[in-house]
Amino acid sequence: MTTASTAAPTLRVERALLRAHGGLLAAIDEVGRGALAGPVSVGVVVVSAHTTSAPDGVRDSKLLAVQRRVELAPLIVQWCVASHVGHATNSEIDEIGIIAALRLAGRRALVALADADILPSVVLLDGSHDWLTPPRPSLFDDFTDDWLPPPVVMKVKADMTCSAVAAASVLAKVERDAQMVQHSKDYPVYGWDGNKGYAAPGHLAALRDAGPTPLHRISWNLPGVS
């Protein structure tokens, strides 16, 4: 029996939103939110009403082997109208918090697309929380952000059921993983080439023994770090 976790994602939701909004749709997903080190990354894949079905094998990045994600990434870039991955560093996460850092990474991706004259009319965002749209300012805010994304539609498990969102997750995962593999050359004891900055046993042991690096999110309650 086909289940929600094994069924191939489709463009059904994306096409319905495109019929309602017209223009282009930006599908967005993030990776790295729960990592202890490295950036948070936001992938954006843009599709239109004329976009054909996604390349065979596109799934939520968590369901794919490393090599399969790497193989799919260039096919996704060729398939969609446009794409970009934005990042926010661990220092930015420490400074402004993870939700604002997600927003910053998403904004960077959408601004890069806008600079190339790619202007989506609607965003399809994985999850139930719209972290992309800035909160409404209060009278006591010292700083207000006048940047606004297109209208945002949230869908829980969109990375499992919506092809464009799954594709965005693949691009974000491949880019962030490549960064962590590169950083692992400078800090090999933490095993980032394998764990990508997440709380794997080897990473936690290295934190206890060697302490945090400049790439760790020091504002977080890092295990073994006082």
Buried (B, 14 or more C-beta within 10 A) or exposed (E): EEEEEEEBBBBEBBBEBBEEBEEBBBBBBBBBBEBBBBBBBBBBBBBBEEBEEBBEEBBBBEBBEEEBBBBBBEBBBEBBBBBBBBBBBBBBBBEBEBBBBBBBBBBBBBEBBEEEEBEBBBBBBBBEEBBBBBEEEEEEEEEEBEEEBBEBBBBEBBBBBBBBBBBBBBBBBBBBBEBBEEBBEEBEBBBBBBBBBBBBEEBBBBBEEEEBBEBBBBBBEBEEBE
